[in-house]
Amino acid sequence: MMLMAGMLALAMLSLAPRALAHAFLERAQPPVGSEVTTPPQQIVLTFTEGVEPLFSTVELRDPNGAVVPTGQPRTSGDDNRRLIVDLPALAHGEYSVVWHVTSVDTHKTEGSFRFTVR
């Protein structure tokens, strides 16, 4: 009986990280806090786990705080950890990116960062 309880506890602990998993931002292109000399044509966000593009948003704000119209978020081919948004031509200045994603296991996360076009 004690052995069975120990095995059950071990099995539950091995599942805990998966149950608590969330899609956290691993890297971004353009990089978080970067200064780029060429305006990016896309924002590419890579997360620690897969995301659902239909339930995710990426908002870009220009140096004046106005929302910049972008393409719809989509994943990259068979890599659902990469969320891509097409951008219009960007002028010089500091831009803010605000993202809200729903991971494939339905957890929601959000964040923001800035980059500057020089």
N, C-alpha and C positions, 0 to 999 in steps of 0.2 A: 504494500500500500504506500509506504514512504517513497519507494523507488518510483512508483507511478506518479505521485504528486511532484517529485523532483523533475521527472521527464516532462510533465505538463507545464511546469513553471519555465523550464528551459525552452520549450517550444513557443510559449507565449512571448518570452523575451526576444527570441529570434525574429518574431513577426513585428515587434514594436516599432523598429525604425521604419519599416514600410508603412505602417498605419499612421505614423506621425510625419511622413514625408510631405514636403511642399516644394514647389518649383521656385527656387531662389535664383536670382540673376547671377550667372557665372562670369559672363563677359559681355561686352557690347561693342558694336562697331557703328559709329565712331566710339572710341573708348570713353568711359566715364571720366569727366573732368578734362578731356583733351582739348587741344587747340589744333585744328586741321587747316591746311592751306587751300585744299580743294574741297568745295562743298560736296558732301556725300549725296549719293543718289538713292541710298537706302539706309534704313536703320535695321541692324541685325542684332537681335537679343538672343543670347544662348543661355538656357536655364539648366538647372541641375537635374531636371526630369521633364518628361514630355508635357506639352501644353495643348489646350484645345483652342484653336484660333477663332472659332465661332463665339466663344465665351470670353475672349480676351480683347483688350483695347490698348492701343499705343497712341498717345496724344503728343503732338509736337507744338510748342509755343515759341513764337518768334521773340526777338529782343524787346518788343513792346508788350509782350504778354498775350498777343492775339493767337488764336489757334490757327495752325497752318494745315490746310487740307492735305491729307495723305491718302495713299492707297489702303485697302483693307488688309489687316494682318493675315499672313499666311505662313504655313510652315514650309520648311525646306525639304522638298522631295520626301524621302523616307525618314528624315530626321525631325521628329516632332519636338525636339528640344530647341530648335532654332526658329524664332519668330521673326518674320521679315515684313517691313513696311516700306513701300516705295515713296520717294519724296519728290516734290517739285524742285525747281531750281531755287537754291537758298542764297540769300544775300549775306554779306558779312555781319557778324554779331554773335551774341551769346544765345543759345537755344536751350530750352528745357524739354526733357522727355519725361512723360508720366505714363507708367504702364500699370495695367491691372491684368493679371492672367489667372486662368483657371487651369490647374494641372489635370492630367488625364485621370488622376484619382479624386478629382472634384474639389481639391483644396484651393483656396484663393489666396493670392499674394499680390502685393503692389509695391511700387517704389518709384523713384524718380532720380534723374541725374541731369547734368548740364554738359554741353560741349560748346566750343566756340569756333566759328569759321573766321579765319583771318584773311 
